[in-house]
């Protein structure tokens, strides 16, 4: 499974999930592991964006960024 995130002002980053993401009953992705260095939290996807989450007491820079999920 691959997914990509695009931070404002940066190129799209592609990440490969080493495990299957959490899926709902219809096969849609509900959560993925955050690709940010030093984070790795399992984060809910809300309307195609990573939900707000924290790393080391601060909001992770990938909070709210759009995510593209695909097989790879």
PDB file with SEQRES, HELIX, SHEET and CRYST1 records, atoms N, CA, C and O in Angstrom:
SEQRES   1 A   72  UNK UNK UNK UNK UNK UNK UNK UNK UNK UNK UNK UNK UNK          
SEQRES   2 A   72  UNK UNK UNK UNK UNK UNK UNK UNK UNK UNK UNK UNK UNK          
SEQRES   3 A   72  UNK UNK UNK UNK UNK UNK UNK UNK UNK UNK UNK UNK UNK          
SEQRES   4 A   72  UNK UNK UNK UNK UNK UNK UNK UNK UNK UNK UNK UNK UNK          
SEQRES   5 A   72  UNK UNK UNK UNK UNK UNK UNK UNK UNK UNK UNK UNK UNK          
SEQRES   6 A   72  UNK UNK UNK UNK UNK UNK UNK                                  
SHEET    1 AA1 3 UNK A  12  UNK A  16  0                                        
SHEET    2 AA1 3 UNK A   2  UNK A   6 -1                                        
SHEET    3 AA1 3 UNK A  67  UNK A  70 -1                                        
SHEET    1 AA2 4 UNK A  22  UNK A  23  0                                        
SHEET    2 AA2 4 UNK A  29  UNK A  33 -1                                        
SHEET    3 AA2 4 UNK A  42  UNK A  46 -1                                        
SHEET    4 AA2 4 UNK A  49  UNK A  50 -1                                        
SHEET    1 AA3 2 UNK A  54  UNK A  55  0                                        
SHEET    2 AA3 2 UNK A  58  UNK A  59 -1                                        
CRYST1    1.000    1.000    1.000  90.00  90.00  90.00 P 1           1          
ATOM      1  N   UNK A   1       0.857  -1.171   0.000  1.00  0.00           N  
ATOM      2  CA  UNK A   1       0.000   0.000   0.000  1.00  0.00           C  
ATOM      3  C   UNK A   1       0.899   1.228   0.000  1.00  0.00           C  
ATOM      4  O   UNK A   1       1.849   1.304   0.780  1.00  0.00           O  
ATOM      5  N   UNK A   2       0.610   2.173  -0.856  1.00  0.00           N  
ATOM      6  CA  UNK A   2       1.348   3.426  -0.871  1.00  0.00           C  
ATOM      7  C   UNK A   2       0.386   4.578  -0.614  1.00  0.00           C  
ATOM      8  O   UNK A   2      -0.805   4.494  -0.913  1.00  0.00           O  
ATOM      9  N   UNK A   3       0.918   5.635  -0.063  1.00  0.00           N  
ATOM     10  CA  UNK A   3       0.117   6.849   0.067  1.00  0.00           C  
ATOM     11  C   UNK A   3       1.048   8.030  -0.007  1.00  0.00           C  
ATOM     12  O   UNK A   3       2.240   7.917   0.279  1.00  0.00           O  
ATOM     13  N   UNK A   4       0.503   9.159  -0.389  1.00  0.00           N  
ATOM     14  CA  UNK A   4       1.337  10.348  -0.513  1.00  0.00           C  
ATOM     15  C   UNK A   4       0.696  11.498   0.232  1.00  0.00           C  
ATOM     16  O   UNK A   4      -0.527  11.577   0.350  1.00  0.00           O  
ATOM     17  N   UNK A   5       1.533  12.387   0.732  1.00  0.00           N  
ATOM     18  CA  UNK A   5       1.055  13.587   1.398  1.00  0.00           C  
ATOM     19  C   UNK A   5       1.769  14.779   0.780  1.00  0.00           C  
ATOM     20  O   UNK A   5       2.893  14.654   0.295  1.00  0.00           O  
ATOM     21  N   UNK A   6       1.122  15.921   0.798  1.00  0.00           N  
ATOM     22  CA  UNK A   6       1.713  17.118   0.220  1.00  0.00           C  
ATOM     23  C   UNK A   6       1.619  18.240   1.242  1.00  0.00           C  
ATOM     24  O   UNK A   6       0.528  18.721   1.549  1.00  0.00           O  
ATOM     25  N   UNK A   7       2.769  18.655   1.769  1.00  0.00           N  
ATOM     26  CA  UNK A   7       2.797  19.766   2.701  1.00  0.00           C  
ATOM     27  C   UNK A   7       2.848  21.076   1.923  1.00  0.00           C  
ATOM     28  O   UNK A   7       3.442  21.134   0.846  1.00  0.00           O  
ATOM     29  N   UNK A   8       2.242  22.109   2.451  1.00  0.00           N  
ATOM     30  CA  UNK A   8       2.195  23.399   1.789  1.00  0.00           C  
ATOM     31  C   UNK A   8       3.607  23.870   1.440  1.00  0.00           C  
ATOM     32  O   UNK A   8       4.486  23.919   2.300  1.00  0.00           O  
ATOM     33  N   UNK A   9       3.808  24.210   0.188  1.00  0.00           N  
ATOM     34  CA  UNK A   9       5.101  24.704  -0.260  1.00  0.00           C  
ATOM     35  C   UNK A   9       6.138  23.630  -0.499  1.00  0.00           C  
ATOM     36  O   UNK A   9       7.292  23.944  -0.794  1.00  0.00           O  
ATOM     37  N   UNK A  10       5.752  22.356  -0.378  1.00  0.00           N  
ATOM     38  CA  UNK A  10       6.689  21.263  -0.593  1.00  0.00           C  
ATOM     39  C   UNK A  10       6.142  20.306  -1.639  1.00  0.00           C  
ATOM     40  O   UNK A  10       4.950  20.318  -1.946  1.00  0.00           O  
ATOM     41  N   UNK A  11       7.023  19.481  -2.179  1.00  0.00           N  
ATOM     42  CA  UNK A  11       6.591  18.474  -3.132  1.00  0.00           C  
ATOM     43  C   UNK A  11       5.794  17.387  -2.419  1.00  0.00           C  
ATOM     44  O   UNK A  11       5.918  17.195  -1.210  1.00  0.00           O  
ATOM     45  N   UNK A  12       4.982  16.688  -3.187  1.00  0.00           N  
ATOM     46  CA  UNK A  12       4.248  15.558  -2.645  1.00  0.00           C  
ATOM     47  C   UNK A  12       5.224  14.493  -2.192  1.00  0.00           C  
ATOM     48  O   UNK A  12       6.166  14.160  -2.912  1.00  0.00           O  
ATOM     49  N   UNK A  13       5.004  13.959  -1.007  1.00  0.00           N  
ATOM     50  CA  UNK A  13       5.847  12.890  -0.479  1.00  0.00           C  
ATOM     51  C   UNK A  13       5.099  11.573  -0.590  1.00  0.00           C  
ATOM     52  O   UNK A  13       3.942  11.481  -0.181  1.00  0.00           O  
ATOM     53  N   UNK A  14       5.742  10.563  -1.134  1.00  0.00           N  
ATOM     54  CA  UNK A  14       5.140   9.245  -1.264  1.00  0.00           C  
ATOM     55  C   UNK A  14       5.671   8.359  -0.153  1.00  0.00           C  
ATOM     56  O   UNK A  14       6.872   8.359   0.117  1.00  0.00           O  
ATOM     57  N   UNK A  15       4.809   7.617   0.485  1.00  0.00           N  
ATOM     58  CA  UNK A  15       5.223   6.706   1.543  1.00  0.00           C  
ATOM     59  C   UNK A  15       4.645   5.332   1.273  1.00  0.00           C  
ATOM     60  O   UNK A  15       3.564   5.208   0.697  1.00  0.00           O  
ATOM     61  N   UNK A  16       5.349   4.320   1.679  1.00  0.00           N  
ATOM     62  CA  UNK A  16       4.874   2.948   1.535  1.00  0.00           C  
ATOM     63  C   UNK A  16       4.533   2.428   2.917  1.00  0.00           C  
ATOM     64  O   UNK A  16       5.369   2.445   3.819  1.00  0.00           O  
ATOM     65  N   UNK A  17       3.304   1.965   3.081  1.00  0.00           N  
ATOM     66  CA  UNK A  17       2.878   1.432   4.372  1.00  0.00           C  
ATOM     67  C   UNK A  17       3.319  -0.024   4.462  1.00  0.00           C  
ATOM     68  O   UNK A  17       3.020  -0.825   3.576  1.00  0.00           O  
ATOM     69  N   UNK A  18       4.022  -0.361   5.525  1.00  0.00           N  
ATOM     70  CA  UNK A  18       4.503  -1.731   5.688  1.00  0.00           C  
ATOM     71  C   UNK A  18       3.408  -2.651   6.201  1.00  0.00           C  
ATOM     72  O   UNK A  18       3.579  -3.870   6.243  1.00  0.00           O  
ATOM     73  N   UNK A  19       2.306  -2.077   6.584  1.00  0.00           N  
ATOM     74  CA  UNK A  19       1.174  -2.850   7.059  1.00  0.00           C  
ATOM     75  C   UNK A  19      -0.075  -2.328   6.379  1.00  0.00           C  
ATOM     76  O   UNK A  19      -0.096  -1.206   5.872  1.00  0.00           O  
ATOM     77  N   UNK A  20      -1.106  -3.139   6.369  1.00  0.00           N  
ATOM     78  CA  UNK A  20      -2.353  -2.702   5.750  1.00  0.00           C  
ATOM     79  C   UNK A  20      -2.968  -1.582   6.587  1.00  0.00           C  
ATOM     80  O   UNK A  20      -2.967  -1.657   7.816  1.00  0.00           O  
ATOM     81  N   UNK A  21      -3.494  -0.543   5.932  1.00  0.00           N  
ATOM     82  CA  UNK A  21      -4.177   0.514   6.682  1.00  0.00           C  
ATOM     83  C   UNK A  21      -5.505  -0.002   7.214  1.00  0.00           C  
ATOM     84  O   UNK A  21      -5.977  -1.057   6.791  1.00  0.00           O  
ATOM     85  N   UNK A  22      -6.100   0.726   8.125  1.00  0.00           N  
ATOM     86  CA  UNK A  22      -7.406   0.359   8.647  1.00  0.00           C  
ATOM     87  C   UNK A  22      -8.469   0.709   7.614  1.00  0.00           C  
ATOM     88  O   UNK A  22      -8.501   1.830   7.107  1.00  0.00           O  
ATOM     89  N   UNK A  23      -9.336  -0.247   7.304  1.00  0.00           N  
ATOM     90  CA  UNK A  23     -10.376  -0.064   6.297  1.00  0.00           C  
ATOM     91  C   UNK A  23     -11.749  -0.128   6.934  1.00  0.00           C  
ATOM     92  O   UNK A  23     -11.941  -0.803   7.945  1.00  0.00           O  
ATOM     93  N   UNK A  24     -12.719   0.585   6.334  1.00  0.00           N  
ATOM     94  CA  UNK A  24     -14.096   0.464   6.804  1.00  0.00           C  
ATOM     95  C   UNK A  24     -14.774  -0.695   6.082  1.00  0.00           C  
ATOM     96  O   UNK A  24     -14.133  -1.408   5.310  1.00  0.00           O  
ATOM     97  N   UNK A  25     -16.061  -0.886   6.329  1.00  0.00           N  
ATOM     98  CA  UNK A  25     -16.801  -2.011   5.749  1.00  0.00           C  
ATOM     99  C   UNK A  25     -16.873  -1.960   4.224  1.00  0.00           C  
ATOM    100  O   UNK A  25     -17.072  -2.989   3.579  1.00  0.00           O  
ATOM    101  N   UNK A  26     -16.714  -0.779   3.649  1.00  0.00           N  
ATOM    102  CA  UNK A  26     -16.786  -0.623   2.198  1.00  0.00           C  
ATOM    103  C   UNK A  26     -15.412  -0.597   1.548  1.00  0.00           C  
ATOM    104  O   UNK A  26     -15.301  -0.339   0.350  1.00  0.00           O  
ATOM    105  N   UNK A  27     -14.357  -0.861   2.329  1.00  0.00           N  
ATOM    106  CA  UNK A  27     -13.011  -0.913   1.791  1.00  0.00           C  
ATOM    107  C   UNK A  27     -12.304   0.425   1.681  1.00  0.00           C  
ATOM    108  O   UNK A  27     -11.219   0.504   1.105  1.00  0.00           O  
ATOM    109  N   UNK A  28     -12.903   1.483   2.225  1.00  0.00           N  
ATOM    110  CA  UNK A  28     -12.255   2.791   2.214  1.00  0.00           C  
ATOM    111  C   UNK A  28     -11.249   2.869   3.357  1.00  0.00           C  
ATOM    112  O   UNK A  28     -11.466   2.298   4.426  1.00  0.00           O  
ATOM    113  N   UNK A  29     -10.153   3.578   3.124  1.00  0.00           N  
ATOM    114  CA  UNK A  29      -9.114   3.716   4.139  1.00  0.00           C  
ATOM    115  C   UNK A  29      -9.588   4.665   5.233  1.00  0.00           C  
ATOM    116  O   UNK A  29     -10.003   5.791   4.959  1.00  0.00           O  
ATOM    117  N   UNK A  30      -9.520   4.195   6.477  1.00  0.00           N  
ATOM    118  CA  UNK A  30      -9.941   4.991   7.631  1.00  0.00           C  
ATOM    119  C   UNK A  30      -8.750   5.627   8.343  1.00  0.00           C  
ATOM    120  O   UNK A  30      -8.883   6.710   8.912  1.00  0.00           O  
ATOM    121  N   UNK A  31      -7.585   4.970   8.322  1.00  0.00           N  
ATOM    122  CA  UNK A  31      -6.411   5.463   9.044  1.00  0.00           C  
ATOM    123  C   UNK A  31      -5.147   4.903   8.414  1.00  0.00           C  
ATOM    124  O   UNK A  31      -5.145   3.805   7.857  1.00  0.00           O  
ATOM    125  N   UNK A  32      -4.069   5.678   8.513  1.00  0.00           N  
ATOM    126  CA  UNK A  32      -2.755   5.254   8.022  1.00  0.00           C  
ATOM    127  C   UNK A  32      -1.706   5.660   9.055  1.00  0.00           C  
ATOM    128  O   UNK A  32      -1.976   6.473   9.939  1.00  0.00           O  
ATOM    129  N   UNK A  33      -0.526   5.097   8.938  1.00  0.00           N  
ATOM    130  CA  UNK A  33       0.577   5.497   9.818  1.00  0.00           C  
ATOM    131  C   UNK A  33       1.183   6.786   9.258  1.00  0.00           C  
ATOM    132  O   UNK A  33       1.460   6.873   8.061  1.00  0.00           O  
ATOM    133  N   UNK A  34       1.386   7.773  10.110  1.00  0.00           N  
ATOM    134  CA  UNK A  34       1.939   9.060   9.698  1.00  0.00           C  
ATOM    135  C   UNK A  34       3.335   8.868   9.108  1.00  0.00           C  
ATOM    136  O   UNK A  34       4.167   8.192   9.713  1.00  0.00           O  
ATOM    137  N   UNK A  35       3.609   9.452   7.932  1.00  0.00           N  
ATOM    138  CA  UNK A  35       4.919   9.291   7.300  1.00  0.00           C  
ATOM    139  C   UNK A  35       5.985  10.276   7.788  1.00  0.00           C  
ATOM    140  O   UNK A  35       7.136  10.191   7.361  1.00  0.00           O  
ATOM    141  N   UNK A  36       5.624  11.203   8.670  1.00  0.00           N  
ATOM    142  CA  UNK A  36       6.588  12.210   9.135  1.00  0.00           C  
ATOM    143  C   UNK A  36       7.709  11.549   9.933  1.00  0.00           C  
ATOM    144  O   UNK A  36       7.463  10.660  10.748  1.00  0.00           O  
ATOM    145  N   UNK A  37       8.929  11.988   9.691  1.00  0.00           N  
ATOM    146  CA  UNK A  37      10.081  11.469  10.426  1.00  0.00           C  
ATOM    147  C   UNK A  37       9.890  11.703  11.920  1.00  0.00           C  
ATOM    148  O   UNK A  37       9.578  12.815  12.347  1.00  0.00           O  
ATOM    149  N   UNK A  38      10.078  10.663  12.700  1.00  0.00           N  
ATOM    150  CA  UNK A  38       9.961  10.767  14.141  1.00  0.00           C  
ATOM    151  C   UNK A  38       8.553  10.660  14.678  1.00  0.00           C  
ATOM    152  O   UNK A  38       8.362  10.700  15.893  1.00  0.00           O  
ATOM    153  N   UNK A  39       7.559  10.525  13.816  1.00  0.00           N  
ATOM    154  CA  UNK A  39       6.172  10.431  14.289  1.00  0.00           C  
ATOM    155  C   UNK A  39       5.720   8.973  14.254  1.00  0.00           C  
ATOM    156  O   UNK A  39       5.864   8.259  15.246  1.00  0.00           O  
ATOM    157  N   UNK A  40       5.180   8.528  13.132  1.00  0.00           N  
ATOM    158  CA  UNK A  40       4.748   7.142  13.001  1.00  0.00           C  
ATOM    159  C   UNK A  40       3.436   6.807  13.670  1.00  0.00           C  
ATOM    160  O   UNK A  40       3.095   5.629  13.775  1.00  0.00           O  
ATOM    161  N   UNK A  41       2.677   7.803  14.132  1.00  0.00           N  
ATOM    162  CA  UNK A  41       1.390   7.558  14.779  1.00  0.00           C  
ATOM    163  C   UNK A  41       0.384   7.034  13.759  1.00  0.00           C  
ATOM    164  O   UNK A  41       0.439   7.394  12.583  1.00  0.00           O  
ATOM    165  N   UNK A  42      -0.530   6.188  14.212  1.00  0.00           N  
ATOM    166  CA  UNK A  42      -1.648   5.775  13.368  1.00  0.00           C  
ATOM    167  C   UNK A  42      -2.672   6.892  13.448  1.00  0.00           C  
ATOM    168  O   UNK A  42      -3.167   7.220  14.526  1.00  0.00           O  
ATOM    169  N   UNK A  43      -2.989   7.480  12.282  1.00  0.00           N  
ATOM    170  CA  UNK A  43      -3.802   8.691  12.234  1.00  0.00           C  
ATOM    171  C   UNK A  43      -5.057   8.458  11.400  1.00  0.00           C  
ATOM    172  O   UNK A  43      -4.993   7.885  10.312  1.00  0.00           O  
ATOM    173  N   UNK A  44      -6.198   8.908  11.919  1.00  0.00           N  
ATOM    174  CA  UNK A  44      -7.455   8.830  11.178  1.00  0.00           C  
ATOM    175  C   UNK A  44      -7.395   9.716   9.947  1.00  0.00           C  
ATOM    176  O   UNK A  44      -6.745  10.762   9.951  1.00  0.00           O  
ATOM    177  N   UNK A  45      -8.080   9.287   8.890  1.00  0.00           N  
ATOM    178  CA  UNK A  45      -8.270  10.118   7.706  1.00  0.00           C  
ATOM    179  C   UNK A  45      -9.665  10.705   7.783  1.00  0.00           C  
ATOM    180  O   UNK A  45     -10.643   9.966   7.894  1.00  0.00           O  
ATOM    181  N   UNK A  46      -9.769  12.014   7.725  1.00  0.00           N  
ATOM    182  CA  UNK A  46     -11.059  12.682   7.756  1.00  0.00           C  
ATOM    183  C   UNK A  46     -11.171  13.528   6.504  1.00  0.00           C  
ATOM    184  O   UNK A  46     -10.402  14.468   6.301  1.00  0.00           O  
ATOM    185  N   UNK A  47     -12.144  13.181   5.662  1.00  0.00           N  
ATOM    186  CA  UNK A  47     -12.341  13.867   4.386  1.00  0.00           C  
ATOM    187  C   UNK A  47     -11.052  13.917   3.567  1.00  0.00           C  
ATOM    188  O   UNK A  47     -10.739  14.941   2.960  1.00  0.00           O  
ATOM    189  N   UNK A  48     -10.303  12.805   3.551  1.00  0.00           N  
ATOM    190  CA  UNK A  48      -9.086  12.713   2.749  1.00  0.00           C  
ATOM    191  C   UNK A  48      -7.872  13.416   3.321  1.00  0.00           C  
ATOM    192  O   UNK A  48      -6.867  13.579   2.629  1.00  0.00           O  
ATOM    193  N   UNK A  49      -7.951  13.838   4.583  1.00  0.00           N  
ATOM    194  CA  UNK A  49      -6.825  14.521   5.223  1.00  0.00           C  
ATOM    195  C   UNK A  49      -6.440  13.806   6.512  1.00  0.00           C  
ATOM    196  O   UNK A  49      -7.275  13.186   7.170  1.00  0.00           O  
ATOM    197  N   UNK A  50      -5.144  13.906   6.864  1.00  0.00           N  
ATOM    198  CA  UNK A  50      -4.696  13.347   8.132  1.00  0.00           C  
ATOM    199  C   UNK A  50      -5.291  14.158   9.277  1.00  0.00           C  
ATOM    200  O   UNK A  50      -5.242  15.388   9.269  1.00  0.00           O  
ATOM    201  N   UNK A  51      -5.851  13.464  10.255  1.00  0.00           N  
ATOM    202  CA  UNK A  51      -6.428  14.126  11.418  1.00  0.00           C  
ATOM    203  C   UNK A  51      -5.329  14.792  12.244  1.00  0.00           C  
ATOM    204  O   UNK A  51      -4.158  14.425  12.146  1.00  0.00           O  
ATOM    205  N   UNK A  52      -5.709  15.756  13.041  1.00  0.00           N  
ATOM    206  CA  UNK A  52      -4.757  16.450  13.909  1.00  0.00           C  
ATOM    207  C   UNK A  52      -4.170  15.441  14.895  1.00  0.00           C  
ATOM    208  O   UNK A  52      -4.901  14.679  15.528  1.00  0.00           O  
ATOM    209  N   UNK A  53      -2.849  15.447  15.015  1.00  0.00           N  
ATOM    210  CA  UNK A  53      -2.174  14.558  15.955  1.00  0.00           C  
ATOM    211  C   UNK A  53      -0.877  15.201  16.419  1.00  0.00           C  
ATOM    212  O   UNK A  53      -0.424  16.196  15.853  1.00  0.00           O  
ATOM    213  N   UNK A  54      -0.292  14.625  17.446  1.00  0.00           N  
ATOM    214  CA  UNK A  54       0.859  15.239  18.096  1.00  0.00           C  
ATOM    215  C   UNK A  54       2.060  14.297  18.121  1.00  0.00           C  
ATOM    216  O   UNK A  54       1.905  13.077  18.181  1.00  0.00           O  
ATOM    217  N   UNK A  55       3.256  14.879  18.074  1.00  0.00           N  
ATOM    218  CA  UNK A  55       4.500  14.141  18.222  1.00  0.00           C  
ATOM    219  C   UNK A  55       5.382  14.949  19.186  1.00  0.00           C  
ATOM    220  O   UNK A  55       5.609  16.141  18.984  1.00  0.00           O  
ATOM    221  N   UNK A  56       5.861  14.293  20.210  1.00  0.00           N  
ATOM    222  CA  UNK A  56       6.688  14.942  21.234  1.00  0.00           C  
ATOM    223  C   UNK A  56       6.044  16.206  21.792  1.00  0.00           C  
ATOM    224  O   UNK A  56       6.719  17.215  21.996  1.00  0.00           O  
ATOM    225  N   UNK A  57       4.747  16.151  22.037  1.00  0.00           N  
ATOM    226  CA  UNK A  57       4.038  17.262  22.662  1.00  0.00           C  
ATOM    227  C   UNK A  57       3.670  18.417  21.760  1.00  0.00           C  
ATOM    228  O   UNK A  57       3.063  19.385  22.218  1.00  0.00           O  
ATOM    229  N   UNK A  58       4.027  18.339  20.469  1.00  0.00           N  
ATOM    230  CA  UNK A  58       3.676  19.406  19.533  1.00  0.00           C  
ATOM    231  C   UNK A  58       2.860  18.820  18.384  1.00  0.00           C  
ATOM    232  O   UNK A  58       2.997  17.648  18.033  1.00  0.00           O  
ATOM    233  N   UNK A  59       2.008  19.666  17.811  1.00  0.00           N  
ATOM    234  CA  UNK A  59       1.204  19.190  16.693  1.00  0.00           C  
ATOM    235  C   UNK A  59       2.115  18.780  15.542  1.00  0.00           C  
ATOM    236  O   UNK A  59       3.015  19.525  15.156  1.00  0.00           O  
ATOM    237  N   UNK A  60       1.877  17.596  15.001  1.00  0.00           N  
ATOM    238  CA  UNK A  60       2.678  17.083  13.891  1.00  0.00           C  
ATOM    239  C   UNK A  60       2.436  17.941  12.649  1.00  0.00           C  
ATOM    240  O   UNK A  60       1.315  18.380  12.391  1.00  0.00           O  
ATOM    241  N   UNK A  61       3.503  18.173  11.886  1.00  0.00           N  
ATOM    242  CA  UNK A  61       3.397  19.037  10.704  1.00  0.00           C  
ATOM    243  C   UNK A  61       2.541  18.429   9.600  1.00  0.00           C  
ATOM    244  O   UNK A  61       2.171  19.131   8.658  1.00  0.00           O  
ATOM    245  N   UNK A  62       2.216  17.136   9.693  1.00  0.00           N  
ATOM    246  CA  UNK A  62       1.337  16.541   8.679  1.00  0.00           C  
ATOM    247  C   UNK A  62      -0.137  16.624   9.053  1.00  0.00           C  
ATOM    248  O   UNK A  62      -0.985  16.182   8.278  1.00  0.00           O  
ATOM    249  N   UNK A  63      -0.466  17.178  10.220  1.00  0.00           N  
ATOM    250  CA  UNK A  63      -1.871  17.315  10.609  1.00  0.00           C  
ATOM    251  C   UNK A  63      -2.609  18.136   9.557  1.00  0.00           C  
ATOM    252  O   UNK A  63      -2.187  19.239   9.211  1.00  0.00           O  
ATOM    253  N   UNK A  64      -3.697  17.597   9.060  1.00  0.00           N  
ATOM    254  CA  UNK A  64      -4.544  18.309   8.119  1.00  0.00           C  
ATOM    255  C   UNK A  64      -4.121  18.255   6.660  1.00  0.00           C  
ATOM    256  O   UNK A  64      -4.823  18.797   5.805  1.00  0.00           O  
ATOM    257  N   UNK A  65      -2.982  17.612   6.342  1.00  0.00           N  
ATOM    258  CA  UNK A  65      -2.568  17.582   4.948  1.00  0.00           C  
ATOM    259  C   UNK A  65      -3.357  16.524   4.165  1.00  0.00           C  
ATOM    260  O   UNK A  65      -3.741  15.497   4.725  1.00  0.00           O  
ATOM    261  N   UNK A  66      -3.600  16.774   2.870  1.00  0.00           N  
ATOM    262  CA  UNK A  66      -4.322  15.797   2.051  1.00  0.00           C  
ATOM    263  C   UNK A  66      -3.491  14.541   1.844  1.00  0.00           C  
ATOM    264  O   UNK A  66      -2.262  14.597   1.787  1.00  0.00           O  
ATOM    265  N   UNK A  67      -4.169  13.417   1.732  1.00  0.00           N  
ATOM    266  CA  UNK A  67      -3.513  12.123   1.563  1.00  0.00           C  
ATOM    267  C   UNK A  67      -4.095  11.415   0.344  1.00  0.00           C  
ATOM    268  O   UNK A  67      -5.312  11.368   0.166  1.00  0.00           O  
ATOM    269  N   UNK A  68      -3.222  10.868  -0.486  1.00  0.00           N  
ATOM    270  CA  UNK A  68      -3.644  10.026  -1.608  1.00  0.00           C  
ATOM    271  C   UNK A  68      -3.233   8.601  -1.272  1.00  0.00           C  
ATOM    272  O   UNK A  68      -2.067   8.352  -0.968  1.00  0.00           O  
ATOM    273  N   UNK A  69      -4.170   7.663  -1.321  1.00  0.00           N  
ATOM    274  CA  UNK A  69      -3.885   6.275  -0.992  1.00  0.00           C  
ATOM    275  C   UNK A  69      -4.063   5.429  -2.238  1.00  0.00           C  
ATOM    276  O   UNK A  69      -5.037   5.594  -2.972  1.00  0.00           O  
ATOM    277  N   UNK A  70      -3.130   4.527  -2.478  1.00  0.00           N  
ATOM    278  CA  UNK A  70      -3.235   3.631  -3.620  1.00  0.00           C  
ATOM    279  C   UNK A  70      -2.486   2.348  -3.356  1.00  0.00           C  
ATOM    280  O   UNK A  70      -1.714   2.257  -2.402  1.00  0.00           O  
ATOM    281  N   UNK A  71      -2.707   1.362  -4.191  1.00  0.00           N  
ATOM    282  CA  UNK A  71      -1.999   0.104  -4.038  1.00  0.00           C  
ATOM    283  C   UNK A  71      -0.666   0.197  -4.724  1.00  0.00           C  
ATOM    284  O   UNK A  71      -0.548   0.814  -5.782  1.00  0.00           O  
ATOM    285  N   UNK A  72       0.344  -0.412  -4.133  1.00  0.00           N  
ATOM    286  CA  UNK A  72       1.654  -0.326  -4.722  1.00  0.00           C  
ATOM    287  C   UNK A  72       2.511  -1.307  -4.178  1.00  0.00           C  
ATOM    288  O   UNK A  72       3.678  -1.388  -4.561  1.00  0.00           O  
TER     289      UNK A  72                                                      
END                                                                             
